Amino acid sequence: MDIKTKIFWLVIGLLLVSSFALTFYRYIIKKDYMIQAQMDCDPYTETCFVWKCDPASDVDGEKCTGDAENDIWYYKLIKRNASLIPDCDPTDENCEALACENNEPECHFILCDETNKEELGSEECTDPIKYSLENPMEEDAVCEEGDAECFNNAQDNAEGNDASSDEAEGEEESMTQTTQDVISSQVVPEDEANDKGDLPVVK
């Protein structure tokens, strides 16, 4: 093997090693790449993708269960730089892995429209106005057993309503007393009325 061939293979080897090292640094250490993930979507306010169960499937996660909450899922997509995603469990309510910070570059949500629904796995898009009419929100939500946060919120709302009611009653009582004071102050004293030959009257 002559010197030129050795130099050629040496250069090729250095290029391969450099390419591997740069790729390892970017993707493993720096995590400089984009991720795309599905997340819950609110059909009352957003145009969501719709996932529906498969009646003909026996595979867990795809077959129908008879429960609408499990058989239909409304979702949207998020694209975010992996280096900005915190190392936490996405199912944890305190984890903000699937959220864009204020003015965060390269982070955005993808909602459903006629041009991307089939490409991203949905046969239809939700219409917030139509969905709200067909599924009116319940005013008084029923807390599930063991849902401490729901019970605490309901208790706070009840205490707030009681405080408002007490305040309103206090204002009404104060107004009543003020009205009575005004009426009492306008009653002509009996002695003064007798001096004029008139009966006590209320102006």
HELIX and SHEET records of a PDB file:
HELIX    1   1 ILE A    3  PHE A   24  1                                  22    
HELIX    2   2 TYR A   25  ILE A   29  3                                   5    
HELIX    3   3 ALA A   68  ASP A   71  1                                   4    
HELIX    4   4 ALA A   82  LEU A   84  5                                   3    
HELIX    5   5 PRO A  128  GLU A  134  1                                   7    
HELIX    6   6 ALA A  148  SER A  185  1                                  38    
HELIX    7   7 GLU A  190  LYS A  196  1                                   7    
SHEET    1   A 3 MET A  34  ASP A  40  0                                        
SHEET    2   A 3 ILE A  72  ASN A  81 -1                                        
SHEET    3   A 3 PHE A  49  LYS A  52 -1                                        
SHEET    1   B 3 MET A  34  ASP A  40  0                                        
SHEET    2   B 3 ILE A  72  ASN A  81 -1                                        
SHEET    3   B 3 HIS A 108  ILE A 110 -1                                        
END                                                                             
